[in-house]
Amino acid sequence: MNPPMPLRLLRASLPYWLPAVLMGSMAVVLAYSVDQANWVRADGLIVSSILWGLLIGFLLAATRFPGWLVAFYSLDLGILVILLSMANIFALFDPFTRHPSADLLADMNLRVFTLLQRLGGWYNALQAGNPLDDTGFFLFLACLTGWCAAIWLVWRAQKKRQGMAAILPFALLLGVNNHLSQQGNGMFWVFLMLAVPLLVYVTYQRNARDWDARAVDYPDSLGMDWGFSAFALTMLVSLVTLFVTTFATPSGWETLARIARDLRKESEPAAQQLFGGVTPPQFVPSPSYARSPDLSDFSRGLPQGNGVVMWVNTNDPAPLPPESSAAGALNIPRHYWRSNVYSVYTPTGWKAVGSFDASPPQPESLDPPQGRYLLRQEFDILSQHDEILFAANQPVQAMNGTAIQYRTLDETALLTGSVSQYSVSSWVTHVSASDLRAVTEQPSEPVLSIYLQVPETLPDRVSQLAARIVAGSETQLDKAMRIQEYLRATYAYATDVEPAAAGADFVDHFLFESQTGYCTHFASAMAVMLRTQGIPARVASGFATGEYDFDHAAYRVIESNAHAWVEVYFAGYGWVEFEPTPSMAPFEMALRQPETVNAPAAPAPVEAQTAAEPRRIWPWIVSAFVLLAALGGVGWWLLGARTAQSSGPSGALYWRMRRMMSLAGLNAGASSTPGEFLDRHQNALAGRLGLLRAAQEVTYLYLQAAFSRTPPPTADIQHARQALRLARAEWLRLIFQRWMVALRRRNR
Amino acid sequence: MKKTLTIWRQVRKNSTTTIEVVQWLPAIAFLALLVWYLATPSKIGAMAAAGLLAIVAIAFGWAMQMAKHVSGSRRLQYSALQVGDELEEEIILKNRSFLPVLWAEFVDQSNIPDYYVSSVRAADGQSQVRWHAETICSRRGVFLLGPWELRLGDPLGIFRVRQQYHQRQEVLIYPPLADLPPHLLPYIGVQGDERPLHMPVRAETINAFSARPYIAGDPLRHLHWRTTARKDQPFVKLFDPEAATSVWLVADCDVGQHCGEGQDSSFETMILILASLSAQMLRDNLAVGLFADAAQQVIIRPERGQPHLWEILKALAPLEPVGSRPLAISLRKLQQISSPRNMTVVVTPRLDLDWLPELSRLSGLTGAHHAQAILLDRESFGGVGKSQPLLPFLAGAGVHGQVIERGQVKPNRESYGEARRWDFQSLATGRVVARHTPRVVEPPHLGSYNSEERL
């Protein structure tokens, strides 16, 4: 009785899905282990390289490329893809994160420039014999190694049928990775369990291919026996490895000791009985702290936590509840609660300079200047905090035991005090883009002298990059917007960023090497880049707006709302906030016309509360595209393999000849017989005797294999194969000639 | 086959078993891992080294089981005697191991045309597998069964086991026979004294009329001892020709004269004619002999009786054309052993007539119709020149000539070969019985061929 159709299909397709599953699982094991190892921050690229390498390996194994061409092709492709990934070129094609009006070509140009600068940095460091602080070089090599190992695995196993040679480099990578990262041996054990069946499978396939080539008859049912044997072997090897690992390593001895300790624990009840009165110390969580990002030392990370730091109520209209249908239509102005400003940039951190020398202007006596309005805020700080308190932009009136420190020189005001509940009024930004574009007045000399400062050690490539970004922009606002958008679109947001090497410039490291960071990185980079272009800018720190709590009728600010942003000085308008961090929405008020000022705005999303990377759709789109292409390729391969398999080596040779002819434009209808095909194209091949004879010979062998009782001798097949190979030059000439003829016709 | 290193060998009476290393990479990798493990006794190193060692050890253990407990044998069940007969062998793969035989490839070096024993089989543990290989012999000749080889391996492809069986056995395939056209037999339709061959005397005669030097193949009982003693070399008697009239069939084995390829070549047609003539003449109770100046001179002295046919067929079976062999010289050699009263039938595709005087001389004493030439028409066999114009010259020399064209003489498939294949018949009761069976192998003929050894 025939087995059911699904089972038959499963068995028939076994040669295709089994190696794919085994090798795919092995790649996943390696990728997972690399991901766990955390070699560098962006190790996701290594994982991607391994998985994409595996897919490319399958596609290459389905081609008839010779080994040297595969090596050349895969190496070139790998280098290109990895470098482009490192330069974030692919992100340009992400329609969800990309601004529709952005100039694709210009952005690509900038990213390529960044990449070239980075490569130049590697070259210069190596040339000078300096240590290479950029982990990107390691990342590049690791990606390339994973990529090549994956292709090697598939190529050797699937094409060359050399299981051991295929698996060993992969196993070596996994072993070294797990050993150096001191991971457990669990994943390596899983890898071994996958490797043994793959070895057995490849051995079977190698034998079968050898028998096919020599036209030796073998039963179809051999595979089941091999499958059972592979299972038994896998179990045996797994037991041996577990046994040896347990008893042959210090860690194994440790395991044994742990078992002993576990046994000892069984005596704990007795100990409890004897010492039950002793209470173990309890874990007491430390209280939350209202700590904004400390930019004076870049090595300090971003404060994290979900503890509520403070409640803030303002006299702006409250946002509508999310369930309200009009919630999205209202524009509530968004403010950050500032506590510090930084003016001097050093490669390792920002510094504040200058002393506060005056009292702020009083709102009763001074109306808000142009581009600003008065905002009243009530703060209820729940956490511990410093003397410096929080206020939106420019505090002008302090109440409830607070004081304002004001510096006339650069119009900077900060709020101080030791109270936890206070009210403050601030002049907050409310200016339109057209107003800012119309600014032609230069800032005062003191502002320029302070806020155009960059260290002499700042690498030139930072200013070169900034110059490229702002090229073509006329106004100060446009330049600031271009840099802001470039940073938002190009660099990834992450909180676990590897620190820059000692002596390296923080901004340079971010822009050209790590290319990933959080608000400190983005804000610092924007401020420094603006300064290199002659635009006064500084970095402010404090807390982001927070989430509006309708029960409290106030904004709830939590620890992870700690944030840093950029303030740019516009003559006549003062300091205007910019938001280069991609996890936060940009300040739309900077673009809004004055008449829309009073319209309430929607609350902005919380920055670090989610602390997740922005939604990236492009990998999925590219993946889907490549997957479709891969499926198409695999389908074509299956079709070709089945056609070839159905009629043995003669059939494979015949269809190879037909494909060659097809490339030369010599086709025939599906209903044409091999003889008819040959007759039809006899004239086209008349001038190429070698190719014609090879085609005749191959066709005859194919007919003999298909219709004769006795298969064609192996020697004849070899001879025909050799003839076809020798006719390649004529075939290429035929292609060229037909192509030229077609070209001439088209021109005519 | 890829060059390998033999690491284990066992020689038995009729076979040699070896285990070869196919892949060196696992061993090299194991050594490297061992060094790593010794340098840093980490769990990963231990697991990798142990895993690889386990793989190699299991593979070697598997190969040893295959080498020691698996054997193959083959037995010739039905042998072929003549073109068209069926040859059948039973092949047995015996596995005494508890491990299954995942694959066992039989590599046969037999040279019987269209006979393929080479195949791959599998067997469960403690079991045996039998299958048959058969062919219908299409070419005459002397062929070899064996030697052969059994290849096995472990499932990881690290080791290969080879069991080489050295036995070989010759299989002689006689040429086919044909129903000849009546005019080809020279004595048909000729009456009275004109008939070239008088009724031969069955008994040996003592009427010897002369003696000649001994030639290899002469019966020892024909030695004339007195002359032998006088001349100090062996001499044999020449008997009264009327009492010992025989037919000599002469084959022209000059490779330069024959044309055509395969079964339709002039040479194969010549063999077919000679075999059929001898069969027909023996059936007519004539004494028939064969002379062929091939690589080794073939002399079958004229004898009567059906069993003598097999002698002639046996001599014809391995006959192959050789280099330059002028027919005139061959006939001159024949004169030394042939009596003038014997009839000589020459089969040749030649267009020259250099040999005609020699043939006339062979039949000089008795005149016409004691020599016959069967000319194979070269043109019809793909050569150049027609044989028909030679007939008047032959007639002028007193030689009876016949021209045979390609396809004119065909093997009689009804009488031979097919009668020795399996043919079944359904009875009215529904039973199926064998109407014909192949030729069972029995010791006097080809003997059993069993290479199985006791382990």
HADDOCK unambig.tbl for C-alpha pairs under 7 A between the chains (distance, minus, plus):
assign (segid A and resid 175 and name CA) (segid B and resid 44 and name CA) 6.10 0.50 0.50
assign (segid A and resid 179 and name CA) (segid B and resid 44 and name CA) 6.22 0.50 0.50
assign (segid A and resid 185 and name CA) (segid B and resid 43 and name CA) 6.35 0.50 0.50
assign (segid A and resid 185 and name CA) (segid B and resid 44 and name CA) 5.66 0.50 0.50
assign (segid A and resid 199 and name CA) (segid B and resid 156 and name CA) 5.90 0.50 0.50
assign (segid A and resid 200 and name CA) (segid B and resid 155 and name CA) 5.55 0.50 0.50
assign (segid A and resid 200 and name CA) (segid B and resid 156 and name CA) 5.02 0.50 0.50
assign (segid A and resid 203 and name CA) (segid B and resid 155 and name CA) 6.72 0.50 0.50
assign (segid A and resid 203 and name CA) (segid B and resid 156 and name CA) 5.88 0.50 0.50
assign (segid A and resid 203 and name CA) (segid B and resid 157 and name CA) 5.46 0.50 0.50
assign (segid A and resid 216 and name CA) (segid B and resid 118 and name CA) 6.33 0.50 0.50
assign (segid A and resid 216 and name CA) (segid B and resid 119 and name CA) 5.27 0.50 0.50
assign (segid A and resid 217 and name CA) (segid B and resid 119 and name CA) 4.80 0.50 0.50
assign (segid A and resid 217 and name CA) (segid B and resid 120 and name CA) 6.06 0.50 0.50
assign (segid A and resid 218 and name CA) (segid B and resid 119 and name CA) 5.97 0.50 0.50
assign (segid A and resid 218 and name CA) (segid B and resid 120 and name CA) 4.60 0.50 0.50
assign (segid A and resid 218 and name CA) (segid B and resid 121 and name CA) 6.35 0.50 0.50
assign (segid A and resid 219 and name CA) (segid B and resid 121 and name CA) 6.74 0.50 0.50
assign (segid A and resid 222 and name CA) (segid B and resid 122 and name CA) 6.93 0.50 0.50
assign (segid A and resid 225 and name CA) (segid B and resid 102 and name CA) 6.39 0.50 0.50
assign (segid A and resid 226 and name CA) (segid B and resid 102 and name CA) 6.46 0.50 0.50
assign (segid A and resid 237 and name CA) (segid B and resid 51 and name CA) 6.06 0.50 0.50
assign (segid A and resid 237 and name CA) (segid B and resid 54 and name CA) 5.90 0.50 0.50
assign (segid A and resid 237 and name CA) (segid B and resid 55 and name CA) 6.78 0.50 0.50
assign (segid A and resid 240 and name CA) (segid B and resid 54 and name CA) 6.81 0.50 0.50
assign (segid A and resid 241 and name CA) (segid B and resid 47 and name CA) 5.28 0.50 0.50
assign (segid A and resid 241 and name CA) (segid B and resid 50 and name CA) 5.49 0.50 0.50
assign (segid A and resid 241 and name CA) (segid B and resid 51 and name CA) 5.44 0.50 0.50
assign (segid A and resid 244 and name CA) (segid B and resid 46 and name CA) 6.98 0.50 0.50
assign (segid A and resid 244 and name CA) (segid B and resid 47 and name CA) 6.92 0.50 0.50
assign (segid A and resid 244 and name CA) (segid B and resid 50 and name CA) 6.50 0.50 0.50
assign (segid A and resid 245 and name CA) (segid B and resid 43 and name CA) 5.81 0.50 0.50
assign (segid A and resid 245 and name CA) (segid B and resid 46 and name CA) 5.74 0.50 0.50
assign (segid A and resid 245 and name CA) (segid B and resid 47 and name CA) 5.52 0.50 0.50
assign (segid A and resid 248 and name CA) (segid B and resid 46 and name CA) 6.92 0.50 0.50
assign (segid A and resid 249 and name CA) (segid B and resid 41 and name CA) 5.72 0.50 0.50
assign (segid A and resid 249 and name CA) (segid B and resid 42 and name CA) 6.09 0.50 0.50
assign (segid A and resid 249 and name CA) (segid B and resid 43 and name CA) 5.96 0.50 0.50
assign (segid A and resid 249 and name CA) (segid B and resid 46 and name CA) 6.93 0.50 0.50
assign (segid A and resid 251 and name CA) (segid B and resid 43 and name CA) 6.74 0.50 0.50
